[in-house]
Amino acid sequence: MQNFKESIYNLIVETSTNLPPDVRRAVKRAMERERSGSQSDLALQTIALNIDMAVTNCGPICQDTGMPTFEIKTPVGANQIAMKKEILQAVAEATKAGKLRPNSVDSLTGKNSGDNLGAGTPIVHFEQWEESEIEVKLILKGGGCENKNIQYSLPCELPNLGQADRTMDGIRKCLLHAVWQAQGQGCSIGAIGVAIGGDRTSGYANAKQQLFRTLDDVNPNPELAKLEEYVLETSNKLGIGTMGFGGNATLIGCKVGAYNRLPASFFVTVAYDCWAFRRLGVVLDTSSGAIKRWLYKDDSPVMKMAQHDALPLTGREVKLTTPLSEAQVRSLKVGDVVLLDGTLHMGRDVLHHHLISHDSPVNLDGAALYHCGPVALKGTDGRWTMGAAGPTTSIREEPYQADVIKKFGLRAVIGKGGMGAKTLAAMKDFGAVYLNAIGGAAQYYSKCIEEVEGVDFLEFGVPEAMWHVRVKDFPAIVTMDSHGNSLHADVEKASAAELAKFSQPALA
């Protein structure tokens, strides 16, 4: 099949850069639900711009291109060994071209392979079928939303909802809790795939399989269709909103499958996916491997998402240039929209762990530290460029962030999803703020980067290195200030109260 590798490469690129029509329609509906001028509205407008920019630039929608997962159906007699070899080659080539971020890390040494290849990566599942064509489906599900996957063993006790039994009502409670616990850390507005039953392992595999359904299909099982509709409608009443900012749109899809189980086990498994719901497929000619048709697409032109070509500004934005003073930071309050100029330093999990016991290679006094693992490419001239540079989930740095703020004199931490009480206390004590960038908006933020000024610790791998970039008009929202206020804590508390209203049986 002389065209097979090329077809897989094209599938990877298209999946990474172009959201399918069903997801675009769902995001559009969410935009229509949201209150104009709210923080969630601003986030959705940024998301819309980012979706359009990704198609235009043929760049990754989100810098976290996740764990590529291929689901492949082949006719009897197809050479699956040869196909897998070419899939690995296509993944490596897409990584080199900056369409995928190098995400494959040795769990024992921490070394990044640099090409997305390694033990267990990418994930490739083959299945034989009786058709004469080859079907290949691909989903790119990032680490932030992957970390919000959750599995329940019924019966169990759920916060704010009480006891969940081995009944449809118990399942209902689990799904509402799954949406609530994700808050903004999974880049809401999100979607969930659900597996009822199975064992521990098959539960997660089957939940992810549900994400291969289109968001606007109807479950053939009437009882499950009713559950899906209820969870989608009710989740949008919790007030979590886009990025966890509070708002009217929290979930864009709920897809549920039921599987047989052992008598002693009753698992409900939830695979949470973000708004950057990257899932496409192709049908290939068995002889040549060429693409015969695309799955999840239609014949209509690509829907333009943004109403404007730039983020509408109100004039109330706070313009700041790094390094920041304590007085500037103390003047900020939760809800302020900030436009940053100057140098930002990027760093995430490995860097934070390193900085606890080592000095920084650059002066961080008054600095802004951006939780970001970019897609970065080095040109023939030796200069680096950022192909995608959105925020990563900040809560992973909670064990370290307070100490890093105190040790180095940081004034701003930028990320998504908020941080915890320890970091909030440090911000109050030492004068720092948390700026929430819009998760997944990797193309939008990469265009705010004027220059890559340098990089340290490249041996940590591209996503974990300490990048130094100069930015212009980099937008973010103050969600934790230096006076002890946290929008994330407020929304979590308020949404918990809303969640508790749905503790009583609701599905007849």
C-alpha positions, 0 to 999 in steps of 0.5 A, a space after each residue: 500500500 504505497 499511500 498508507 503512510 501518507 494517508 496516516 500522516 494527513 489524518 494526524 495533521 488534520 486531526 491536530 489542526 481542524 476540529 470536526 463539524 459536530 464539535 464546532 457546532 457544539 462550541 457554537 451552541 455553548 457560545 450562544 448560551 453564555 452571557 455576553 461580557 462575562 469571563 466565560 464569554 471572553 474565554 469562548 471568544 478566545 477559543 473561537 479565534 484559536 480554532 480559526 487560527 489553527 486551520 489557517 496556520 495548519 498548526 496544533 489547536 492545542 499544544 498538548 497533542 496528547 497520546 495518539 490513539 488509533 482504532 483500526 479495522 482491517 479486512 481479513 488478510 491485511 498486513 497489520 505488522 506492516 501497517 503499524 510500522 508505517 503508522 509509527 513512521 508517520 507519527 515520528 514525521 508529524 512530530 518532527 514537522 510540529 504537528 504533534 508535540 513530543 509527548 512520549 516520556 520514559 516513566 523510569 528515567 523521565 527522558 523524552 523520546 523526542 518523536 512520540 515513539 516508545 513503549 506503549 506509544 502511540 496506542 494502536 488497536 487493530 480489529 478485523 471486520 468483514 468489509 473490504 476497506 480499511 477504517 482508521 480513526 484517531 483521537 488526540 486527547 491531552 493530559 489535562 483532560 486525561 487527568 480528570 478521567 475518573 472511575 467509580 465502584 458502586 455503591 459509593 458515597 459522593 460529595 454533595 450527592 450522597 449515596 450512589 447505588 447500583 442503579 440508574 440513579 446511582 449512575 446519574 450521580 456519578 456522571 454529574 460528580 465527574 463533570 463537577 470534579 473536573 471544574 476548569 482543570 479539564 479545559 471545560 467546556 468538555 465532553 464525557 465518554 462513559 462506560 457502565 460495567 466492564 472491569 477496571 481496565 476495559 471500563 477506561 477503554 470502553 469509555 474512551 471508545 464512546 468519544 468516537 461517537 459524534 456529539 449530535 448522535 442519538 443513543 439507540 438505547 432509549 434509557 441511555 439516550 435519556 441519561 445522556 440528555 439529562 446529564 448534558 442539560 443538568 451539567 450546564 446548570 451547575 455554573 462551572 462555565 468555560 475554564 471554570 470561570 462560572 457560566 451557563 455552558 460547562 458540557 458539550 457532550 455526554 456519550 454512554 455505553 453499557 457493558 456486561 460486568 462481574 457480579 461482584 463489580 459495578 464500575 462506572 468509568 468516565 473519560 473526560 475530554 476538553 473543548 479541543 475535541 480532536 477526533 477524525 477518521 478515514 476510510 482507505 483503499 485496501 490496495 493503495 492505502 489512499 484516502 477514499 473518504 473522511 469520517 466525521 466530516 461533511 461536504 459543507 465549508 469549514 464553519 468560521 467560529 469567531 465573530 471578530 478577527 481579534 479579541 474585542 477589548 473593552 478598554 478596562 484591561 490592565 496593561 503590564 510589562 514584566 518584571 512586575 513590582 509588588 505594588 502593581 501586583 497588589 493593585 490587581 483583583 480577581 476578575 481583572 483582565 491583564 495584557 502582558 508585555 515583556 519576558 515570560 519564562 515557561 516551566 512546568 512539572 520537571 522545572 518546578 521540582 528542579 527549582 526547589 533544590 537548585 538555583 534558577 539560570 535566570 533572575 526570576 525576581 518580579 518575573 512571570 512564570 508561565 505553566 506551558 509545554 510548547 510545540 517548539 521548532 528549531 530552524 535552519 538558522 538555529 533560532 527557535 519558534 513556537 508553533 503552539 503555546 497554550 497553558 497547561 493545568 497548574 494544579 500539578 505544581 501545587 506541591 512546589 509553587 508556594 516555595 518557588 514564589 518565596 524563593 525566587 520572588 515571582 510576581 505572577 504565575 500563569 496557567 489554567 485551572 487554578 491552584 490550591 490553598 498553599 499557593 493562594 497563601 503564598 501569593 497573599 504573603 509575598 505579593 503574587 497573582 495567578 493569571 488564568 490563560 485560556 486552556 487549549 488556545 495554543 495558536 492564539 497565544 503563540 501569536 502573542 510571542 514575538 521572539 524566543 529569547 532562549 532556553 535552558 534545561 533542554 535536556 528535560 525535553 521540549 515540553 519540560 524545558 525552561 523557555 524564555 519568550 518575549 510577548 506582546 498583549 498576552 491576555 489572561 484573567 486574574 483568578 487568584 489575587 494577592 489578597 486571598 481571593 480565588 475565583 476557582 474556590 468560589 466557583 467550586 463552592 457555588 457549583 457544589 451547592 448547585 450539584 447538591 440540588 440534584 441529589 434526589 432521584 431524577 430519572 423515572 
